[in-house]
Amino acid sequence: METVVLQINNKKAYKLLEHLEDLQLIKVLKKSIQPHQRLSEKYAGKLPADVADELQNYVNESRNEWKKRGT
């Protein structure tokens, strides 16, 4: 047996694959493959720039406090 990856460009083609699977000629292993999306791309633009800057400053200040306490 051999495994191949297909790109379905038409709903009719997907129906054909389902029929072939019903006839036990093929087995669909995964219905869809989501392209890997980096978190930075996924959440880009979700926070206004000023809020993001405030949050980044808060994180940096918190880290600096932890470093001071650790010494």
C-alpha positions in Angstrom: 0.0 0.0 0.0 1.1 3.6 -0.7 0.1 6.8 1.0 -0.4 10.0 -1.1 -1.4 13.5 -0.4 -4.1 15.1 -2.6 -5.4 18.6 -2.9 -9.1 18.7 -3.5 -10.0 21.6 -5.9 -13.7 20.7 -6.3 -16.4 19.3 -4.1 -17.3 16.8 -6.7 -13.8 15.3 -6.5 -14.2 14.9 -2.8 -17.5 13.1 -3.4 -15.7 10.7 -5.7 -13.2 10.0 -3.0 -15.9 9.3 -0.6 -17.5 6.8 -3.0 -14.2 5.1 -3.5 -13.8 4.8 0.2 -17.3 3.3 0.5 -16.2 0.7 -2.0 -13.2 0.0 0.2 -10.8 0.9 -2.6 -9.2 3.7 -0.7 -9.1 4.9 2.8 -9.2 8.6 3.6 -6.8 9.1 6.5 -7.3 12.8 7.1 -10.2 14.9 5.8 -8.3 18.1 5.8 -4.8 19.4 6.6 -4.6 22.8 8.1 -1.5 24.7 7.0 0.7 25.4 10.0 0.3 29.0 11.1 2.7 30.8 13.3 1.2 32.3 16.4 2.7 35.7 15.5 0.7 35.5 12.2 -2.4 34.2 13.8 -2.6 37.0 16.4 -1.1 39.8 14.4 -3.1 43.0 14.7 -5.4 41.6 17.5 -4.3 44.2 20.0 -4.0 47.9 19.3 -0.3 49.0 19.2 -0.6 51.1 22.4 -2.1 48.3 24.4 0.6 45.9 23.1 3.3 48.3 24.0 1.9 48.7 27.5 1.7 45.0 27.9 5.3 44.5 26.7 6.5 47.2 29.1 4.7 45.4 32.0 6.2 42.1 31.1 9.7 43.6 30.9 9.2 45.4 34.3 8.0 42.1 35.9 11.0 40.2 34.6 13.4 42.9 35.9 11.7 42.6 39.4 12.1 38.8 39.4 15.8 39.2 38.4 16.4 41.7 41.3 14.7 39.4 43.8 16.8 36.5 42.6 20.1 38.1 43.4 
